[in-house]
């Protein structure tokens, strides 16, 4: 049997290949997952990425993968009918010079989990950058969501670190959620191994 | 719940922290990763196929008015999973520096010439047998400031999706016999020497086009599933 090809860093020049709009090339992915089309609550998720020295990370790229507002994935392993073909559930966004990323999407619904348990609404996140030899993998949950209490993945996270996975509604901006990632330090984001 | 995707193969990957690669010191997470089950969220993933990509995007030498300088190359191979099954209809994205070792990127300040006829990005989708095929220019080596007199061996970055969010892979393809291998902390971040070899393409005389371009063959092996995700009991 063939063995896996190892992961390597995206390096500092990832934009040429992964977010090439800035280089005049056509992009097939972007940070806007949902135009007016898909049903559901349209939201924006904004945040910053910080390194172990507390400095912003200006050269990362985030990828998100999520279910639609019914909690269904546009993928054959889900198989349930989709309300709309226009929502594909994948987005990609580089951080800017201030370490900031922003996605426009719809809030996902609850997703089936192990043994019939429902998973609380969440967005799967992959993070790549120079200095990361392999992808970091985490989830964005929504603060105040009642379903969080019974979520089987959140339950695996020590209680004092769960807050690192919660996007917070911005009181001044309806529909805006804030989610910062800390690669190291006291607030280090919880990263997963699946 | 049983895993759909094998976990054992990840020992091929580098750790997050590799002290010789200075950039990892302030970016590698310091707490252990939290092991989670493979739910519907993990065993699904973005599906992008032929309709998203244009055929000419696989030829990096035809994106400008003239031809780029350097040694024209063919880079081709197959995308497979750990069971040896082809990964069909799956997006492959690549990027690289030019023949002089310079990226067309605002951050790259290496004193080597840019090539007005070379951007250095391409993409294609694997066919039904997992084959992919690019035409490009052999990238140069270039210096970086990781340590005194640090140079990266020539490489092409590759980004792959496979059938789920868990099969996502970004790697680098290196060229055979590069004298810089033993000095490069990124290449050597992979602990197993055999796994390092799997990042090196092989010269392919058969695919080399006479009077036109050398060919290099590079197979990429993604994380494999035990069952087909379609049959998996995820609920």
HADDOCK unambig.tbl for C-alpha pairs under 7 A between the chains (distance, minus, plus):
assign (segid A and resid 1 and name CA) (segid B and resid 82 and name CA) 6.31 0.50 0.50
assign (segid A and resid 1 and name CA) (segid B and resid 83 and name CA) 5.71 0.50 0.50
assign (segid A and resid 1 and name CA) (segid B and resid 84 and name CA) 5.90 0.50 0.50
assign (segid A and resid 2 and name CA) (segid B and resid 82 and name CA) 5.47 0.50 0.50
assign (segid A and resid 2 and name CA) (segid B and resid 83 and name CA) 6.81 0.50 0.50
assign (segid A and resid 2 and name CA) (segid B and resid 84 and name CA) 5.89 0.50 0.50
assign (segid A and resid 2 and name CA) (segid B and resid 221 and name CA) 6.82 0.50 0.50
assign (segid A and resid 3 and name CA) (segid B and resid 82 and name CA) 5.77 0.50 0.50
assign (segid A and resid 3 and name CA) (segid B and resid 221 and name CA) 6.36 0.50 0.50
assign (segid A and resid 4 and name CA) (segid B and resid 9 and name CA) 6.09 0.50 0.50
assign (segid A and resid 4 and name CA) (segid B and resid 12 and name CA) 6.47 0.50 0.50
assign (segid A and resid 4 and name CA) (segid B and resid 82 and name CA) 6.38 0.50 0.50
assign (segid A and resid 4 and name CA) (segid B and resid 221 and name CA) 4.72 0.50 0.50
assign (segid A and resid 4 and name CA) (segid B and resid 222 and name CA) 5.70 0.50 0.50
assign (segid A and resid 4 and name CA) (segid B and resid 223 and name CA) 6.50 0.50 0.50
assign (segid A and resid 5 and name CA) (segid B and resid 195 and name CA) 6.97 0.50 0.50
assign (segid A and resid 5 and name CA) (segid B and resid 198 and name CA) 5.94 0.50 0.50
assign (segid A and resid 5 and name CA) (segid B and resid 199 and name CA) 6.49 0.50 0.50
assign (segid A and resid 5 and name CA) (segid B and resid 220 and name CA) 5.79 0.50 0.50
assign (segid A and resid 5 and name CA) (segid B and resid 221 and name CA) 5.13 0.50 0.50
assign (segid A and resid 5 and name CA) (segid B and resid 222 and name CA) 6.63 0.50 0.50
assign (segid A and resid 6 and name CA) (segid B and resid 12 and name CA) 5.29 0.50 0.50
assign (segid A and resid 6 and name CA) (segid B and resid 13 and name CA) 4.61 0.50 0.50
assign (segid A and resid 6 and name CA) (segid B and resid 171 and name CA) 6.69 0.50 0.50
assign (segid A and resid 6 and name CA) (segid B and resid 195 and name CA) 6.62 0.50 0.50
assign (segid A and resid 7 and name CA) (segid B and resid 13 and name CA) 5.40 0.50 0.50
assign (segid A and resid 7 and name CA) (segid B and resid 14 and name CA) 6.88 0.50 0.50
assign (segid A and resid 7 and name CA) (segid B and resid 169 and name CA) 6.30 0.50 0.50
assign (segid A and resid 7 and name CA) (segid B and resid 170 and name CA) 5.73 0.50 0.50
assign (segid A and resid 7 and name CA) (segid B and resid 171 and name CA) 4.71 0.50 0.50
assign (segid A and resid 8 and name CA) (segid B and resid 170 and name CA) 6.17 0.50 0.50
assign (segid A and resid 8 and name CA) (segid B and resid 171 and name CA) 4.33 0.50 0.50
assign (segid A and resid 8 and name CA) (segid B and resid 172 and name CA) 5.90 0.50 0.50
assign (segid A and resid 9 and name CA) (segid B and resid 171 and name CA) 6.67 0.50 0.50
assign (segid A and resid 10 and name CA) (segid B and resid 170 and name CA) 6.65 0.50 0.50
assign (segid A and resid 13 and name CA) (segid B and resid 105 and name CA) 6.38 0.50 0.50
assign (segid A and resid 16 and name CA) (segid B and resid 95 and name CA) 6.29 0.50 0.50
assign (segid A and resid 16 and name CA) (segid B and resid 105 and name CA) 6.90 0.50 0.50
assign (segid A and resid 16 and name CA) (segid B and resid 121 and name CA) 6.07 0.50 0.50
assign (segid A and resid 17 and name CA) (segid B and resid 93 and name CA) 6.58 0.50 0.50
assign (segid A and resid 17 and name CA) (segid B and resid 94 and name CA) 5.83 0.50 0.50
assign (segid A and resid 17 and name CA) (segid B and resid 95 and name CA) 4.71 0.50 0.50
assign (segid A and resid 17 and name CA) (segid B and resid 121 and name CA) 5.10 0.50 0.50
assign (segid A and resid 28 and name CA) (segid B and resid 52 and name CA) 6.73 0.50 0.50
assign (segid A and resid 51 and name CA) (segid B and resid 26 and name CA) 5.76 0.50 0.50
assign (segid A and resid 51 and name CA) (segid B and resid 27 and name CA) 5.44 0.50 0.50
assign (segid A and resid 52 and name CA) (segid B and resid 26 and name CA) 4.51 0.50 0.50
assign (segid A and resid 52 and name CA) (segid B and resid 27 and name CA) 6.07 0.50 0.50
assign (segid A and resid 53 and name CA) (segid B and resid 26 and name CA) 6.57 0.50 0.50
assign (segid A and resid 65 and name CA) (segid B and resid 45 and name CA) 6.72 0.50 0.50
assign (segid A and resid 75 and name CA) (segid B and resid 44 and name CA) 5.81 0.50 0.50
assign (segid A and resid 75 and name CA) (segid B and resid 45 and name CA) 6.55 0.50 0.50
assign (segid A and resid 75 and name CA) (segid B and resid 47 and name CA) 6.79 0.50 0.50
assign (segid A and resid 76 and name CA) (segid B and resid 230 and name CA) 6.48 0.50 0.50
assign (segid A and resid 77 and name CA) (segid B and resid 44 and name CA) 5.94 0.50 0.50
assign (segid A and resid 77 and name CA) (segid B and resid 229 and name CA) 5.31 0.50 0.50
assign (segid A and resid 77 and name CA) (segid B and resid 230 and name CA) 4.73 0.50 0.50
assign (segid A and resid 78 and name CA) (segid B and resid 40 and name CA) 6.96 0.50 0.50
assign (segid A and resid 90 and name CA) (segid B and resid 46 and name CA) 5.84 0.50 0.50
assign (segid A and resid 112 and name CA) (segid B and resid 40 and name CA) 6.81 0.50 0.50
assign (segid A and resid 112 and name CA) (segid B and resid 235 and name CA) 5.74 0.50 0.50
assign (segid A and resid 113 and name CA) (segid B and resid 39 and name CA) 5.83 0.50 0.50
assign (segid A and resid 113 and name CA) (segid B and resid 40 and name CA) 6.76 0.50 0.50
assign (segid A and resid 113 and name CA) (segid B and resid 235 and name CA) 5.78 0.50 0.50
assign (segid A and resid 114 and name CA) (segid B and resid 1 and name CA) 6.25 0.50 0.50
assign (segid A and resid 114 and name CA) (segid B and resid 39 and name CA) 6.40 0.50 0.50
assign (segid A and resid 114 and name CA) (segid B and resid 234 and name CA) 6.43 0.50 0.50
assign (segid A and resid 114 and name CA) (segid B and resid 235 and name CA) 5.64 0.50 0.50
assign (segid A and resid 115 and name CA) (segid B and resid 235 and name CA) 5.99 0.50 0.50
assign (segid A and resid 116 and name CA) (segid B and resid 235 and name CA) 5.34 0.50 0.50
assign (segid A and resid 130 and name CA) (segid B and resid 23 and name CA) 6.83 0.50 0.50
assign (segid A and resid 131 and name CA) (segid B and resid 23 and name CA) 4.22 0.50 0.50
assign (segid A and resid 131 and name CA) (segid B and resid 24 and name CA) 4.20 0.50 0.50
assign (segid A and resid 131 and name CA) (segid B and resid 27 and name CA) 5.94 0.50 0.50
assign (segid A and resid 132 and name CA) (segid B and resid 16 and name CA) 6.21 0.50 0.50
assign (segid A and resid 132 and name CA) (segid B and resid 24 and name CA) 6.03 0.50 0.50
assign (segid A and resid 132 and name CA) (segid B and resid 27 and name CA) 6.52 0.50 0.50
assign (segid A and resid 132 and name CA) (segid B and resid 28 and name CA) 6.37 0.50 0.50
assign (segid A and resid 133 and name CA) (segid B and resid 14 and name CA) 6.40 0.50 0.50
assign (segid A and resid 133 and name CA) (segid B and resid 16 and name CA) 5.78 0.50 0.50
assign (segid A and resid 134 and name CA) (segid B and resid 16 and name CA) 6.80 0.50 0.50
assign (segid A and resid 153 and name CA) (segid B and resid 36 and name CA) 6.40 0.50 0.50
assign (segid A and resid 183 and name CA) (segid B and resid 27 and name CA) 5.58 0.50 0.50
assign (segid A and resid 183 and name CA) (segid B and resid 28 and name CA) 6.58 0.50 0.50
assign (segid A and resid 183 and name CA) (segid B and resid 29 and name CA) 5.34 0.50 0.50
assign (segid A and resid 184 and name CA) (segid B and resid 27 and name CA) 6.76 0.50 0.50
assign (segid A and resid 184 and name CA) (segid B and resid 29 and name CA) 5.31 0.50 0.50
assign (segid A and resid 184 and name CA) (segid B and resid 30 and name CA) 6.02 0.50 0.50
assign (segid A and resid 191 and name CA) (segid B and resid 33 and name CA) 5.29 0.50 0.50
assign (segid A and resid 191 and name CA) (segid B and resid 34 and name CA) 6.33 0.50 0.50
assign (segid A and resid 192 and name CA) (segid B and resid 33 and name CA) 4.99 0.50 0.50
assign (segid A and resid 192 and name CA) (segid B and resid 34 and name CA) 4.68 0.50 0.50
assign (segid A and resid 192 and name CA) (segid B and resid 35 and name CA) 5.85 0.50 0.50
assign (segid A and resid 192 and name CA) (segid B and resid 36 and name CA) 6.57 0.50 0.50
assign (segid A and resid 193 and name CA) (segid B and resid 33 and name CA) 5.70 0.50 0.50
assign (segid A and resid 193 and name CA) (segid B and resid 34 and name CA) 5.76 0.50 0.50
assign (segid A and resid 193 and name CA) (segid B and resid 35 and name CA) 4.74 0.50 0.50
assign (segid A and resid 193 and name CA) (segid B and resid 36 and name CA) 6.15 0.50 0.50
assign (segid A and resid 194 and name CA) (segid B and resid 35 and name CA) 5.95 0.50 0.50
assign (segid A and resid 194 and name CA) (segid B and resid 36 and name CA) 5.18 0.50 0.50
assign (segid A and resid 194 and name CA) (segid B and resid 37 and name CA) 5.99 0.50 0.50
assign (segid A and resid 194 and name CA) (segid B and resid 38 and name CA) 5.83 0.50 0.50
